[in-house]
């Protein structure tokens, strides 16, 4: 508010808050007393404090992208609302070793503010980015508590490692960003093109995510904030599986199909089994608890600021809750100190402790859900019939029992690989843990105006490990053990860096120049160790130890080390004339211990230009198009995440040799593969053309077209067999990505009503260009060991595309089978029967074989999109976040194809039972002579497109006058739902299939639907 001047005594302290047009705090706004050198900047809450201001003073507030504002100093707290500068994109963005006005940025950078995240509870920080920025694809690895997510910036850049580089407060961090407390984040920048990422050189090929944590305030007041929420979780969907009667009926039909004329089926009276066991209900938890507590304390004055926080998070899993849990404790302390007018120093330090228990999340061999889907519904969870548990196999075996002493049921109908999922969970005992500290410290001196020297050191110290125990048990005839087994691992890693920079900024008339030069040294080392010991005399994990004095031939102990270093020099020059003509150039030189001796150093340049057309005199002055900036960039970045010592010929033991005339064998070692002194980084070149616009004063648009090409991806070089050794690793393969991105924003404020909408979308196409002279494809995932691969990475297609046979419906009668002939007149599918799949003979050789397989689908979406809507009226606020993908497929492998007696979903009730009854679901049979299920075909592919209401939150803030009476700054209550509803045609649990089995659903641990109630309190 402007207000009229109020006569003060000689001097007074002036406090206040600077906000934008929507009422959100503006961080880092300049607040000065006009005509003096006295001033400060606003903190993370937009607050400021000016001490001993003279009477009749005028306060001048400036902020990038907003009109300057002058207000008269008054007693009490000021609220100063800034108005956007016409035709300017507001805000500053972090660009790596510095910040820059968004209006003059020439690279492709997306920003997410901490204020957009602090009221949006998520389990992990990376999940909070989903659907918020274009070009960033986030796929949750699984719904298990503590599980991470896969982040891809503008597609998959390498067949080896495509994980983005994470920079937190200037420190490179490994292992993801799950250690961060979301409430501690001030901003997140996503550097998407090479022009933005080249400052990080050989580490930036997969894009860069820069996270800045919060700092304290300079207003002299201590602020205390407490946020908590409690919630309950449940699966959002259950599969419709066959009940016991239906299972028995289908089983009989499959027997008859295999053995026509069968007189006595396995189940003469299917109805006697009734509904049977609901195995999904046995492993799912519809009331899994989740809770979070966050406390932050911040403050400071003109010379020093501080920010500290503590967090505790506890989540139960919706699958096998006792075996699926995650707990996290976080602590942080950030501070900054102005030692003199020219020198300041500061530090950030964060600590995280995690404890977790987990189950298999997407496997046919260890996943509780896969077992629950495939086991027959006739078998009970617990066998309570004395006639049954008094006979084999329950007698004479170490049967797993419940607390009442009854044995868990053992299936007599499904094949032996399918276990009772509840019994198997009682056997599993294990846990994991981690401790992580990420810290940095800096000192900065401004020698003369505009010339700054900065030195910064950073460290990422991590300890992690796990343990597991297997007791003596009997689950069925092929799943049993007669000795105990215990394993434990303990690992540690230390990354540290030292970076020195000199920067200089100068403005001469309308010429603005900023230069930066720097040096960086990084070292990363660690060790792993662990072991397994069998036959220890205990019955549970609490008493187990590797120290027991027992020894067996198959005991295993191991250890290893890793070490790599990086020496770098870099420079950046930015220039603009009147913020109209823009130019940025970057060069970085990296020397890495991971590169071969002939390629120790790499150079990574980039250049970008921009033109703010709306600042030209000839540009029409109107209220429709108020800002237009065109951008273009080209750059080269690298990927040094290629492993250590891969250019060397390492050796392994366990080799046996005959020496001399002795007939015995002698132990020895031999090289694993040939060396390659020319090994170097994978290189990615990127071209980006973009435009930023502001329309009608409250509508923003950003659009980008890009093309990336990665060359020199690492693959093993083929060598002739007579060499007698494996080929070396070489820079062989190439791939490319190209796409288009769009981000839209709209803001409207009418009185006490405000609306903010952000939407984004991105198309991307991935293509393998070259895999070497001797390769056309790389093998991929399989469903079972007996099956051929279901994915291939093949030249001319996307990474990990689905590969198999194409089907042409089902044979409806014998005539169609007889008419499906080769040119010679032979039947193409001689083993087929009516109701079997008709496979397409692609190569026309008159038979169905491996040569008829082709690319049949793509697990990677063509299009990703998201939208966030923020509404506020008086004390009420509403947030809706939706996100989705389109154009991808999922391979539905929920049912074990290799086990004909596994259970089915109720879709099998619509199977082929006679001519015209179905053209998509084959007949049931126990012999599968046509290989309907053992052949990977398009019949198992489903659309993976979906749209999900990711977040819906409604909040209410008590009136400030009311909370002030209690000595509080704010009190806000809210209720919220995560993963509220998903619109998809996919028939499995969850269409978001991530992790190592990307796009293949073997019983994927789904994300939970969660309901929260929360409270924010500020003191």
Buried (B, 14 or more C-beta within 10 A) or exposed (E): EEEEEEEBEEEBEBBBBBBBBBBBBBBBBBBBBEEEEBBBBBBBBBBBBBBEBBEEBBBBBBBBBBEEBEBBBBEEEBEBBBEBBEBBBBBBBBBBBBBBBBBBBBBBBBBBBBBBBBBBBBBBBBBBBBBBBBBBBBBBBBBBBBBBBBBBBBBBBBBBBBBBBBBBBBBBBBBBBBBBBBBBBBBBBBBBBBBBBBBBBBBBBBBBBBBBBBBBBBBBBEBBBBBBBBBBBBBBBBBEBBBBBBBBBBBBBBBBBBEEEEEEBBBEEBEEBEEBBBBBEBBBBEEBBBBBBBBBBBBBBBEBBBBBBBBBBBBBBBBBBEBBBBBBBBBBBBBBBBEEEEBBBBBBBBBBBBBBBBBBBBBBEBBBBBBBBBBBBBBBBBBEEEEBBEEEBBEEBEBBBBEEEBBBBBBEBBBEBBBBBBBBBBBBBBBBBBBBBBBBBBBBBBEEEEBBBBBBBBBBBBBBBBBBBBBBBBBBEEBBBEEBBBBBBBBBBBBBBEBBBBBBBEEEEEEBBBBBBBBBBBBBBBBBBBBBBBBBEBEEBEEBEBEBEEEEEEBEEEEEEEEBEBBBBBBBBBBBBEBBBBBBBBBBBBBBBBBBEEBBBBEBBBBBBBBBBBBEEEBEEEEEBBBBBBBBBBBBBBBBBBBBBBBBBEEEEEEEEEEEEEEEEEEEEEBEBBBBEBBBBBBBBBBBBBBBBBBEBBBBBBBBBBBBBBBBBBBBBBBEEEEEEBBBBBBBBBBBBBBBBBBBBBBEBEEEEBBBBBBBBBBBBBBBBBBBEEBEBBEBBBBBEEBBBBBBBBBEBBBBBBBBBBBEEBBBEEEBBEEBEEEEEEBBBEEBBBBBBBBBBEEEEBBBEEEBBBBBBBBBBBBBBBBBBBBBEEBEBBBBBBBBBBBBBBBBBBBBBBBBBBBBBEEBBEBBBEBEBBBEBBBBBBEBBBBBBBBBBBBBBBBBBBBBBBBBBBBEBBEEEEBEEEEBBBBBBBBBBBBBEBEBEBBBBBBBBBBEBBBBBBBBBBBBBBBBEBEBBBB
